[in-house]
Amino acid sequence: MNQTTATIVAVVISSGVSLLISILTIISQGNRQQHELDKAMAVMRSEMSMMKEDIRTHNQYAKMFSENIPAINQHIKDVDRRLDGIERRMKA
């Protein structure tokens, strides 16, 4: 093997090693980014689940409140009627 051939073989080997290291680095970075993405998605899913539960609780209270409004309005009317009666008796 002469000097030129040895130099070419050395350059090819070093280029191959550099290429292999570059590929491994790219794969490693891709895996790391995928892991970060998976983690962010898990956090987002968890937060959405908590928000859904908060919304369900809110909706239950809103439903309960809206169902009680007619009863409350009727009670207010009864109290107003009683007050009117008391005021009329006090004036008389």
C-alpha positions as CSV (number, residue, x, y, z in Angstrom):
1,M,0.0,0.0,0.0
2,N,1.5,3.3,-1.0
3,Q,1.3,6.6,0.8
4,T,-1.6,8.0,-1.3
5,T,-3.7,4.9,-0.8
6,A,-3.0,4.9,3.0
7,T,-4.0,8.6,3.1
8,I,-7.3,7.9,1.2
9,V,-8.1,5.0,3.5
10,A,-7.4,7.2,6.6
11,V,-9.6,10.0,5.2
12,V,-12.4,7.6,4.3
13,I,-12.3,6.0,7.8
14,S,-12.2,9.3,9.6
15,S,-15.0,10.6,7.4
16,G,-17.1,7.5,8.1
17,V,-16.5,7.9,11.8
18,S,-17.5,11.5,11.7
19,L,-20.6,10.6,9.7
20,L,-21.5,7.9,12.2
21,I,-21.0,10.3,15.2
22,S,-23.2,12.9,13.4
23,I,-26.0,10.4,12.8
24,L,-25.9,9.2,16.4
25,T,-26.0,12.8,17.6
26,I,-29.0,13.5,15.4
27,I,-30.8,10.4,16.6
28,S,-30.1,11.2,20.2
29,Q,-31.4,14.8,19.8
30,G,-34.5,13.5,18.1
31,N,-35.1,11.1,21.0
32,R,-34.6,13.8,23.5
33,Q,-37.0,16.1,21.7
34,Q,-39.6,13.4,21.5
35,H,-39.2,12.7,25.2
36,E,-39.7,16.4,26.0
37,L,-42.7,16.5,23.7
38,D,-44.2,13.4,25.4
39,K,-43.7,15.0,28.7
40,A,-45.4,18.2,27.7
41,M,-48.3,16.3,26.2
42,A,-48.7,14.4,29.4
43,V,-48.8,17.6,31.4
44,M,-51.3,19.1,29.0
45,R,-53.6,16.1,29.2
46,S,-53.4,16.2,33.0
47,E,-54.3,19.9,33.0
48,M,-57.1,19.4,30.6
49,S,-58.5,16.6,32.8
50,M,-58.4,18.9,35.8
51,M,-60.1,21.7,33.9
52,K,-62.8,19.3,32.7
53,E,-63.5,18.3,36.3
54,D,-63.6,22.0,37.3
55,I,-66.1,22.7,34.5
56,R,-68.3,19.8,35.6
57,T,-68.3,21.1,39.1
58,H,-69.1,24.6,38.0
59,N,-71.9,23.3,35.7
60,Q,-73.4,21.3,38.6
61,Y,-73.5,24.4,40.8
62,A,-74.9,26.5,37.9
63,K,-77.6,23.9,37.3
64,M,-78.5,23.7,41.0
65,F,-78.6,27.5,41.2
66,S,-80.8,27.8,38.1
67,E,-83.2,25.2,39.4
68,N,-83.5,27.0,42.7
69,I,-84.1,30.5,41.2
70,P,-87.9,30.0,40.8
71,A,-88.2,28.9,44.4
72,I,-86.1,31.9,45.6
73,N,-88.2,34.3,43.5
74,Q,-91.4,32.8,45.0
75,H,-89.9,33.2,48.5
76,I,-89.0,36.9,47.8
77,K,-92.6,37.5,46.5
78,D,-94.0,35.9,49.7
79,V,-91.7,38.1,51.9
80,D,-92.7,41.2,49.9
81,R,-96.3,40.4,50.4
82,R,-95.9,39.9,54.1
83,L,-94.0,43.2,54.4
84,D,-96.7,45.0,52.5
85,G,-99.3,43.5,55.0
86,I,-97.2,44.6,58.0
87,E,-96.8,48.1,56.5
88,R,-100.5,48.4,55.9
89,R,-101.3,47.3,59.5
90,M,-98.8,49.8,60.9
91,K,-100.3,52.7,59.0
92,A,-103.8,51.8,60.1
